């Protein structure tokens, strides 16, 4: 029955990713993929918070499937990150490609850590 929670989360996460990406990218006159960067970091933050809540015993397995696997799985996108990084490199903007990789890793890990710490502060672990 866990698959129902994954599908429900993904049904929200995928359109949210698309709408957020388009809204953010339309506001930036840059080759840098700000929309994808934002949704990936947001996904890391949410997943960190869900993980922290689970470690504190405050998140059921259904909530983990709904938000962690479903929502975050559909919201964040490694394939688009990879595609956009390769596109930047192929178009001669290798600096932006390197910044995208480095910033995505640092910001993603930082957001995941912040989510865990925030959840543990709220629910105590």
The 8 nearest C-alpha neighbors of each residue, nearest first, counted from 0:
[[1, 2, 3, 4, 61, 5, 64, 6],
 [2, 0, 3, 4, 64, 5, 61, 60],
 [1, 3, 5, 0, 4, 6, 64, 7],
 [4, 2, 6, 1, 5, 0, 7, 65],
 [3, 5, 65, 7, 2, 1, 6, 64],
 [4, 6, 69, 2, 65, 8, 64, 3],
 [7, 5, 9, 3, 4, 8, 10, 69],
 [8, 6, 4, 10, 9, 5, 3, 65],
 [9, 7, 69, 70, 65, 5, 11, 10],
 [8, 10, 69, 12, 70, 6, 73, 11],
 [11, 9, 7, 8, 12, 6, 13, 14],
 [10, 12, 9, 8, 13, 14, 15, 70],
 [13, 11, 74, 70, 9, 73, 15, 14],
 [12, 14, 73, 16, 15, 74, 9, 11],
 [15, 13, 17, 16, 12, 11, 18, 10],
 [16, 14, 12, 18, 13, 17, 19, 11],
 [17, 15, 74, 13, 19, 14, 18, 20],
 [16, 18, 14, 20, 15, 19, 21, 13],
 [17, 19, 15, 21, 20, 16, 22, 14],
 [20, 18, 22, 16, 21, 17, 15, 23],
 [21, 19, 34, 17, 23, 18, 22, 35],
 [20, 22, 24, 18, 19, 23, 25, 17],
 [23, 21, 19, 25, 20, 24, 18, 26],
 [24, 22, 34, 20, 26, 25, 21, 19],
 [23, 25, 21, 34, 27, 26, 22, 20],
 [26, 24, 22, 23, 27, 21, 28, 20],
 [27, 25, 24, 23, 28, 22, 21, 29],
 [28, 26, 24, 29, 25, 23, 33, 30],
 [27, 29, 26, 30, 25, 24, 31, 33],
 [30, 28, 31, 27, 32, 24, 33, 26],
 [29, 31, 32, 28, 87, 95, 92, 27],
 [30, 32, 29, 33, 95, 99, 87, 96],
 [33, 31, 34, 35, 36, 30, 83, 24],
 [34, 32, 36, 35, 31, 37, 24, 23],
 [35, 33, 20, 23, 37, 24, 36, 32],
 [34, 36, 38, 37, 33, 32, 20, 39],
 [35, 37, 33, 39, 34, 38, 40, 32],
 [38, 36, 34, 40, 35, 39, 41, 33],
 [39, 37, 41, 35, 40, 75, 36, 42],
 [38, 40, 75, 42, 36, 41, 37, 35],
 [39, 41, 107, 43, 37, 42, 38, 36],
 [42, 40, 38, 44, 43, 39, 37, 45],
 [41, 43, 71, 39, 45, 40, 75, 44],
 [44, 42, 111, 40, 46, 41, 45, 107],
 [45, 43, 110, 111, 114, 41, 47, 42],
 [44, 46, 48, 42, 47, 43, 49, 41],
 [45, 47, 49, 43, 67, 48, 44, 42],
 [46, 48, 111, 114, 115, 50, 44, 45],
 [47, 49, 114, 115, 51, 45, 118, 50],
 [50, 48, 46, 52, 47, 51, 53, 45],
 [51, 49, 53, 47, 48, 52, 46, 54],
 [52, 50, 115, 118, 48, 54, 53, 49],
 [51, 53, 57, 55, 49, 58, 118, 50],
 [52, 54, 58, 56, 50, 55, 51, 57],
 [55, 53, 51, 56, 52, 50, 124, 57],
 [56, 54, 124, 52, 53, 57, 122, 123],
 [55, 57, 53, 54, 58, 52, 59, 124],
 [56, 58, 52, 55, 53, 59, 122, 54],
 [59, 57, 53, 52, 56, 62, 60, 63],
 [60, 58, 62, 61, 63, 57, 53, 56],
 [59, 61, 63, 62, 64, 58, 53, 1],
 [62, 60, 64, 59, 63, 65, 4, 1],
 [63, 61, 65, 59, 64, 60, 66, 58],
 [62, 64, 67, 60, 61, 66, 65, 59],
 [63, 65, 68, 61, 5, 62, 67, 4],
 [66, 64, 4, 8, 62, 69, 5, 63],
 [67, 65, 70, 63, 69, 64, 8, 62],
 [68, 66, 63, 71, 46, 64, 69, 65],
 [67, 69, 64, 72, 71, 5, 66, 70],
 [68, 70, 5, 8, 9, 65, 72, 66],
 [69, 71, 8, 12, 66, 9, 73, 72],
 [72, 70, 74, 42, 67, 73, 75, 69],
 [73, 71, 68, 69, 70, 74, 75, 67],
 [72, 74, 13, 12, 9, 70, 71, 75],
 [75, 73, 12, 71, 16, 13, 72, 70],
 [76, 74, 39, 42, 38, 73, 71, 72],
 [75, 77, 78, 79, 80, 39, 74, 73],
 [76, 78, 80, 79, 81, 75, 39, 82],
 [77, 79, 81, 80, 76, 82, 83, 75],
 [80, 78, 82, 81, 77, 76, 83, 35],
 [79, 81, 77, 83, 78, 82, 84, 76],
 [82, 80, 78, 84, 79, 83, 77, 85],
 [81, 83, 79, 85, 84, 80, 86, 78],
 [82, 84, 86, 80, 85, 81, 79, 87],
 [83, 85, 96, 81, 87, 86, 82, 80],
 [86, 84, 88, 82, 87, 83, 89, 81],
 [87, 85, 83, 89, 84, 88, 90, 82],
 [88, 86, 84, 92, 90, 96, 85, 89],
 [87, 89, 93, 85, 92, 91, 86, 90],
 [90, 88, 86, 91, 87, 85, 92, 93],
 [91, 89, 87, 88, 92, 86, 93, 85],
 [92, 90, 88, 89, 93, 87, 94, 86],
 [93, 91, 87, 88, 94, 95, 90, 96],
 [92, 94, 88, 96, 95, 91, 87, 97],
 [93, 95, 97, 96, 92, 98, 88, 87],
 [96, 94, 98, 93, 97, 92, 99, 31],
 [95, 97, 93, 84, 99, 87, 94, 98],
 [98, 96, 100, 94, 99, 95, 101, 93],
 [97, 99, 95, 101, 100, 96, 102, 94],
 [100, 98, 96, 97, 102, 101, 103, 95],
 [99, 101, 97, 103, 98, 102, 104, 96],
 [100, 102, 98, 104, 103, 99, 97, 105],
 [103, 101, 105, 99, 104, 98, 100, 106],
 [104, 102, 100, 106, 101, 107, 105, 99],
 [103, 105, 107, 101, 102, 106, 108, 100],
 [104, 106, 102, 108, 107, 103, 109, 101],
 [105, 107, 109, 103, 108, 104, 102, 110],
 [108, 106, 40, 110, 104, 109, 105, 43],
 [107, 109, 111, 105, 110, 106, 104, 112],
 [110, 108, 106, 112, 107, 111, 105, 113],
 [109, 111, 44, 113, 107, 112, 108, 43],
 [112, 110, 47, 44, 43, 114, 108, 113],
 [111, 113, 109, 115, 114, 110, 108, 47],
 [114, 112, 110, 116, 111, 115, 117, 109],
 [113, 115, 48, 47, 44, 111, 117, 112],
 [114, 116, 51, 47, 48, 112, 118, 113],
 [115, 117, 113, 119, 114, 118, 120, 112],
 [118, 116, 120, 114, 119, 115, 113, 121],
 [119, 117, 51, 121, 48, 115, 52, 120],
 [118, 120, 123, 116, 122, 124, 121, 117],
 [121, 119, 117, 123, 118, 122, 116, 124],
 [120, 122, 118, 119, 123, 117, 52, 116],
 [123, 121, 119, 120, 118, 55, 124, 52],
 [124, 122, 119, 120, 121, 55, 118, 52],
 [123, 55, 119, 122, 54, 120, 51, 56]]
